[in-house]
Amino acid sequence: MCGGRPTPYNVNMSLADAGPTGDPHRRKAATVVSDTRRTDAEPTPKAASAGRTDRDIFRLAPTMDATVLDAIAARLEFRATDDGYVALSQAYLGRLPLSDTHRILALGCGTGVEVRALRRFAGPGTAIVGLDHSPALIETARRRTADEGLSDNVTYEIGDAHQLAYGAGAFDVVTLHTLASHADDPLRLLREAGRVVRPGGTVAIFDGDYASLTFGCPDPTLARTVEDKLMQLLVANPRVMRDMPRLLGQAGLRLVEADGVVYANIGASRFWLSAAESYGELLERSGLLPPEDVQRWRAFQTRSDQDGSFFAASNYYTYLAQGPT
Ligand SMILES: C[S@@+](CC[C@H](N)C(=O)[O-])C[C@H]1O[C@@H](n2cnc3c(N)ncnc32)[C@H](O)[C@@H]1O
């Protein structure tokens, strides 16, 4: 190594063995991520009453304040600038039957990252609809898509992916791109995707197996606590991609192909360090654990990136399934 920082290793390995009900749409707006000094540091009444303990900021996006929504938008757009993540998350686009596709529905599209990627991949005659339950994220998606000159034949709509306003068989392809892990009810989501895809059409699901997400940390108790709380704050269904083969069957969809990769940053980091910074900041304000614990953990992540001893990784899976015939 020729001085300075060590080379980051972005490991993107194939794995041989691929392994609730709070409703934010019917709730008055409330800030869920909160400062410990505030009185609303408890889980939201609706989430708690529905027996859920997560406070997934994506599941609850319609109720989030501007600070949280800005952090979400920044992180989603940052992911789209990371070559390793883009390669693994968009690999399936090349396997979609796009030459036969007239209408694509991107559920939980956030700021429109996969909609813009699909616009670049698909022919100009293919209509693409991006849907998200956050009006603020949809507004950002519209603006960014226009700024990049990709608005032709693209429509953005606000809605709940569990209850779509489209008729049966209205789309040739439906994507759930990092949505299932954040949904109220992944099975209902898949059933709805199966309803609106045409017979024999494709439902594509890409997501993190966030139960596998881990960061290096010399204090194992602190590591486990921060990782548990990060899941509580960020991921409603951290194991859903392990359940996907069963859920697809229950939703009447036929599994056609699947693959898994581990995305690791070892030595130095861009992707996972940025996650530790942006989500660490939200965690610090969340009241889920003492802010000084998060600060200690974040300081270690920064230091380990600087001295070349960084480690963080998560598995990701892609499933392509066929709609009911
Ligand atoms: C992790 S983000 C992914 C955004 C985008 N697909 C991407 O990969 O950049 C998850 C998105 O799902 C949206 N979402 C969560 N539950 C939803 C629901 N029930 N209906 C519609 N959108 C939902 C959130 O608002 C958020 O934008």
The ligand as an SDF file (V2000), in Angstrom:
LIG
                    3D

 27 29  0  0  0  0  0  0  0  0999 V2000
  -36.0720    2.3970    1.8180 C   0  0  0  0  0  0  0  0  0  0  0  0
  -37.1680    3.4220    0.9420 S   0  0  0  0  0  0  0  0  0  0  0  0
  -36.8550    2.9040   -0.7260 C   0  0  0  0  0  0  0  0  0  0  0  0
  -37.1360    3.9770   -1.7520 C   0  0  0  0  0  0  0  0  0  0  0  0
  -36.7390    3.5790   -3.1740 C   0  0  0  0  0  0  0  0  0  0  0  0
  -37.4470    2.3950   -3.5980 N   0  0  0  0  0  0  0  0  0  0  0  0
  -35.2520    3.3400   -3.2570 C   0  0  0  0  0  0  0  0  0  0  0  0
  -34.8140    2.1870   -3.2080 O   0  0  0  0  0  0  0  0  0  0  0  0
  -34.5160    4.3490   -3.3430 O   0  0  0  0  0  0  0  0  0  0  0  0
  -38.7450    2.6990    1.2510 C   0  0  0  0  0  0  0  0  0  0  0  0
  -39.8660    3.5450    0.6720 C   0  0  0  0  0  0  0  0  0  0  0  0
  -41.1040    2.8710    0.8220 O   0  0  0  0  0  0  0  0  0  0  0  0
  -42.1020    3.8280    1.1120 C   0  0  0  0  0  0  0  0  0  0  0  0
  -43.2120    3.1060    1.7410 N   0  0  0  0  0  0  0  0  0  0  0  0
  -43.2150    2.4280    2.9070 C   0  0  0  0  0  0  0  0  0  0  0  0
  -44.4230    1.8790    3.1430 N   0  0  0  0  0  0  0  0  0  0  0  0
  -45.2080    2.2210    2.0880 C   0  0  0  0  0  0  0  0  0  0  0  0
  -46.5770    1.9610    1.7420 C   0  0  0  0  0  0  0  0  0  0  0  0
  -47.3720    1.2360    2.5310 N   0  0  0  0  0  0  0  0  0  0  0  0
  -47.0420    2.4460    0.5820 N   0  0  0  0  0  0  0  0  0  0  0  0
  -46.2580    3.1880   -0.2430 C   0  0  0  0  0  0  0  0  0  0  0  0
  -44.9700    3.4790    0.0470 N   0  0  0  0  0  0  0  0  0  0  0  0
  -44.4490    3.0010    1.1910 C   0  0  0  0  0  0  0  0  0  0  0  0
  -41.4010    4.8420    1.9980 C   0  0  0  0  0  0  0  0  0  0  0  0
  -42.0550    6.0790    2.0230 O   0  0  0  0  0  0  0  0  0  0  0  0
  -40.0260    4.9170    1.3330 C   0  0  0  0  0  0  0  0  0  0  0  0
  -39.9800    5.9000    0.3460 O   0  0  0  0  0  0  0  0  0  0  0  0
  1  2  1  0
  2  3  1  0
  2 10  1  0
  3  4  1  0
  4  5  1  0
  5  6  1  0
  5  7  1  0
  7  8  2  0
  7  9  1  0
 10 11  1  0
 11 12  1  0
 11 26  1  0
 12 13  1  0
 13 14  1  0
 13 24  1  0
 14 15  1  0
 14 23  1  0
 15 16  2  0
 16 17  1  0
 17 18  1  0
 17 23  2  0
 18 19  1  0
 18 20  2  0
 20 21  1  0
 21 22  2  0
 22 23  1  0
 24 25  1  0
 24 26  1  0
 26 27  1  0
M  CHG  2   2   1   9  -1
M  END
$$$$
